[in-house]
């Protein structure tokens, strides 16, 4: 009977030893996994460049981008002539400008800006400007036309995009 008691108490400490060994193994594997991940992220530069002393250089926060500068033109209604028909073009344009000086220039010279746009729109072919290629060509032509200087200014406004906010051909 004495031997039976020894076996049962040895069996309990054996189970406890296996449990501790299992927990130790889990902690060891988890630690190795975290260390390996940190090592590879640091080497790849995700965590930032590594300094000569082994410390990680933190990046300065990125400066916020400036707000976009837009100038809306009142909508245009133009009669377009085709070989067979007469069509009406209704077009609203917004200009995206590079700087505040360009917005001021467009605002100050608005009558001339509108005149240039109207003259260009009135010679368009209604079938062609309804195609994607035609609209893209119109954007390019408007950009070049509106960036030319407005006398007596030595240079014109800097336009980064011509945006159509309404485009209807009837």
N, C-alpha and C positions, 0 to 999 in steps of 0.2 A: 503494500500500500504506500509505503514511503516513496517508492520509485514512481508511482503514479502521480503523486503530488508534485514531485520535481519536474516531471514532463509537462504538466499543465502550466506551471509557473514559467518554465523555460519557453514554452510555446507563446505565452503572452508577451514576454520581452522580445522574442524573435519577431512578432508582429509589429511591435512598437519600433524596433530597429529598422524593419523594412519600410515602415511608414516614414520615419525620419530620413532614411536614405532616399526614398522616392521624392519627398519634399525638397531635399537638398539638391537632387538631380534636376528637378523642375526649376528651382531658383538659379542653378548654375546655367542651364540652357537658356532661360529668359535673359539673364545678364549677358551672356555671350551674344545673343541675338541683338539686344539693344546696343551693345558696344560695337558690334559689326556694322549695324545700320548707321550709327553715328559716324564711324570711321569712313564708310563709303560715301555718305552724304557730304562729309567735310572734304574729302578728296575730290569729289565731283564739283565742288563749288556751290552747292545748293545752300549750304549753311553760311556761305561767305568765304572770301579768300583767307587762307591760313597765313598768319604772320610768321616771321623768322623764329620767334620764341614759342611757337606752337599755339598761340591764342588765335581766335577767329575774329577777323575784322568785321565790324558791323557796318552795314550800309546806311548812308544818310537817307532820310526820307526824300522821296521824289517831290519836287515842287509841283504844285497844281498847275494844270494847263490853263491858259487864259481863255476866257469866254469867247465864243465865236462872234464875229462882227458881221451883221447882216444889214442890207438896205433893200427894202421892198419897193418895187415900182408899182404904180397904179396899173390895173389890168389894161390890156390893149385889145381893141376890136378893129380888125383890118379886113377889107374886102380883097380876096385873092381871085385872080383870073386864071382859068385853065383854057385849053384849046376849045373845050365844049361848054363849060359851065362857069358860073361865078359862085364862089364859096366864101363863107365868113370864118375868120379865125379869131377866137377869143383866147388870149394868152396872158397869164399873170407870171411875173418874173421876180425872183428874189436873188440879189447878188450877195455872195459870200466874199467879204473883203479881207485883205491882209492886215490892215491897220486902221486906226481911227482917222488918220489923215485922209485915207482913201474914202471913208464913209462921208467925211465932211465935203470932200471934193464932189462926190456923186450928188449929195444933197444940194450943194450950191449951184451946180450946173445941171439940175434936173430937167429944165426945158430942152437943153441940148442933148442930154442923155435920151430923153423920150423921142426926140426928133430922129436921132440916129437909129434907134430901135424900130420906129415906125417905117422909116425908109427901107430898112433891111427886110422887115416883115412883108411889106407890100409887094416885093418882087419874088416872093417864094411861090413854088409850085405846090398846090394843096395836096396832090397825091404823094409827092416826095417827102414832105415834112411829116406825114403821118407814119412813115416807116422809122424804125429805130436808127437807121443810118442817117436819115434826113434830120431827125431831131438832134443827133450827135453833131452833125455838120452845122446845124443852126446854133448850137451851144458854142462851138469853136468860133464861128463867124461873129457871134455877139461878144464873146470874150475879147477877140482881137479888136473889134470895132470900138468897144467901150473903154479899152485900155489906152487908146490913143489920147494924146494930150488935148486938153480943153484950153484954148488960148485965153489968156496969156500964160497959162501954167507951162512950165518946161517939160513936165512929165504927167502922164495920166494916172488914174487910180490903179492900184494893184488888186486884181480880181482873182481869187483862187477858184471860184466856181460860179456858174450861172445855173440857177435852179428854176425849173418850171413848177409853179405851184398850182397852175390851172392850164389846161391845154385842150381846147375843143375846136374841131373843124366841122362846120355844118354846110 
